[in-house]
Amino acid sequence: MILEVAMLNVKADLSVDFEKAFNEAQKIISSMDGYISHQLKKCLEVTDKYILLVNWETLEAHTEGFRGSAEYQDWKKLLHHFYEPFPIVEHYVEV
């Protein structure tokens, strides 16, 4: 299993709109092959900051399957305009 981790810095005062858009976008990601689960957490200390954790069966399920899909284009349209700066995405494995 692979854990995708993305720190999401949402543009000031757009958290409510981001959360609404994410509610729709999560339907996209959860329908993808290789998807296991996800969590979106809001930071208590920093306004408009979130962490997205997604469990995938394999790295390729995320990097090739999801990112290479038509559905990813819909995901981008829903969410990418909220971020400043654009998030760095990292992948982790259990040790």
C-alpha positions as a Markdown table, in Angstrom:
| # | Residue | x | y | z |
|---|---|---|---|---|
| 1 | Met | 0.0 | 0.0 | 0.0 |
| 2 | Ile | 1.2 | 3.5 | -0.8 |
| 3 | Leu | 0.2 | 6.6 | 1.1 |
| 4 | Glu | 0.0 | 9.8 | -0.9 |
| 5 | Val | 0.5 | 12.9 | 1.2 |
| 6 | Ala | -0.3 | 16.4 | 0.0 |
| 7 | Met | -0.2 | 19.7 | 2.0 |
| 8 | Leu | -2.9 | 21.9 | 0.6 |
| 9 | Asn | -2.6 | 25.7 | 1.2 |
| 10 | Val | -5.9 | 27.1 | 0.1 |
| 11 | Lys | -6.1 | 30.7 | -1.0 |
| 12 | Ala | -7.2 | 33.1 | 1.7 |
| 13 | Asp | -10.9 | 33.0 | 2.6 |
| 14 | Leu | -11.7 | 30.2 | 0.1 |
| 15 | Ser | -11.9 | 27.3 | 2.5 |
| 16 | Val | -15.7 | 27.0 | 2.4 |
| 17 | Asp | -15.7 | 26.9 | -1.4 |
| 18 | Phe | -12.8 | 24.5 | -1.4 |
| 19 | Glu | -14.6 | 22.1 | 1.0 |
| 20 | Lys | -17.7 | 22.2 | -1.2 |
| 21 | Ala | -15.6 | 21.4 | -4.3 |
| 22 | Phe | -13.7 | 18.7 | -2.5 |
| 23 | Asn | -17.0 | 17.1 | -1.4 |
| 24 | Glu | -17.7 | 16.7 | -5.2 |
| 25 | Ala | -14.1 | 15.8 | -6.1 |
| 26 | Gln | -13.8 | 13.0 | -3.6 |
| 27 | Lys | -16.4 | 11.1 | -5.6 |
| 28 | Ile | -14.0 | 11.1 | -8.5 |
| 29 | Ile | -10.9 | 9.9 | -6.7 |
| 30 | Ser | -12.8 | 7.2 | -4.7 |
| 31 | Ser | -14.0 | 5.7 | -8.0 |
| 32 | Met | -10.5 | 5.1 | -9.4 |
| 33 | Asp | -8.9 | 1.7 | -9.8 |
| 34 | Gly | -6.3 | 1.1 | -7.1 |
| 35 | Tyr | -7.9 | 3.6 | -4.7 |
| 36 | Ile | -8.3 | 2.4 | -1.1 |
| 37 | Ser | -9.3 | 5.3 | 1.1 |
| 38 | His | -8.7 | 9.0 | 1.8 |
| 39 | Gln | -8.8 | 11.6 | 4.5 |
| 40 | Leu | -8.9 | 15.4 | 4.3 |
| 41 | Lys | -7.9 | 17.1 | 7.5 |
| 42 | Lys | -8.0 | 20.8 | 8.3 |
| 43 | Cys | -5.2 | 22.4 | 10.2 |
| 44 | Leu | -6.1 | 23.9 | 13.6 |
| 45 | Glu | -3.1 | 26.3 | 13.8 |
| 46 | Val | -3.0 | 27.6 | 10.2 |
| 47 | Thr | -6.1 | 29.0 | 8.5 |
| 48 | Asp | -6.9 | 27.6 | 5.1 |
| 49 | Lys | -4.4 | 24.8 | 5.4 |
| 50 | Tyr | -5.3 | 21.1 | 4.9 |
| 51 | Ile | -3.6 | 17.8 | 4.5 |
| 52 | Leu | -4.8 | 15.2 | 2.1 |
| 53 | Leu | -4.0 | 11.5 | 2.7 |
| 54 | Val | -4.8 | 8.9 | 0.1 |
| 55 | Asn | -4.1 | 5.2 | 0.3 |
| 56 | Trp | -3.5 | 3.5 | -3.1 |
| 57 | Glu | -2.8 | -0.1 | -3.9 |
| 58 | Thr | 0.3 | 0.9 | -5.9 |
| 59 | Leu | 2.3 | 4.0 | -6.8 |
| 60 | Glu | 1.2 | 3.5 | -10.4 |
| 61 | Ala | -2.5 | 3.5 | -9.5 |
| 62 | His | -1.9 | 7.2 | -8.4 |
| 63 | Thr | 0.8 | 8.4 | -10.8 |
| 64 | Glu | -0.3 | 6.7 | -14.0 |
| 65 | Gly | -3.9 | 5.5 | -13.4 |
| 66 | Phe | -5.4 | 8.5 | -11.7 |
| 67 | Arg | -3.2 | 11.3 | -13.0 |
| 68 | Gly | -3.4 | 9.8 | -16.6 |
| 69 | Ser | -7.2 | 9.5 | -16.5 |
| 70 | Ala | -10.0 | 11.7 | -18.0 |
| 71 | Glu | -11.4 | 11.9 | -14.5 |
| 72 | Tyr | -8.2 | 13.6 | -13.3 |
| 73 | Gln | -9.0 | 16.5 | -15.6 |
| 74 | Asp | -12.3 | 16.9 | -13.8 |
| 75 | Trp | -10.5 | 16.8 | -10.4 |
| 76 | Lys | -8.1 | 19.5 | -11.6 |
| 77 | Lys | -11.0 | 21.7 | -12.7 |
| 78 | Leu | -12.7 | 21.4 | -9.4 |
| 79 | Leu | -9.7 | 21.9 | -7.1 |
| 80 | His | -6.4 | 23.1 | -8.6 |
| 81 | His | -7.4 | 26.8 | -8.7 |
| 82 | Phe | -7.8 | 26.9 | -4.9 |
| 83 | Tyr | -4.1 | 26.2 | -4.2 |
| 84 | Glu | -1.3 | 28.8 | -3.5 |
| 85 | Pro | 1.4 | 27.6 | -3.8 |
| 86 | Phe | 0.6 | 24.4 | -5.7 |
| 87 | Pro | 1.0 | 21.4 | -3.4 |
| 88 | Ile | 4.0 | 19.1 | -3.3 |
| 89 | Val | 2.8 | 15.5 | -3.3 |
| 90 | Glu | 4.8 | 12.8 | -1.8 |
| 91 | His | 4.4 | 9.0 | -1.4 |
| 92 | Tyr | 5.2 | 6.9 | 1.6 |
| 93 | Val | 5.4 | 3.2 | 2.4 |
| 94 | Glu | 5.3 | 1.4 | 5.7 |
| 95 | Val | 8.6 | 0.4 | 7.2 |
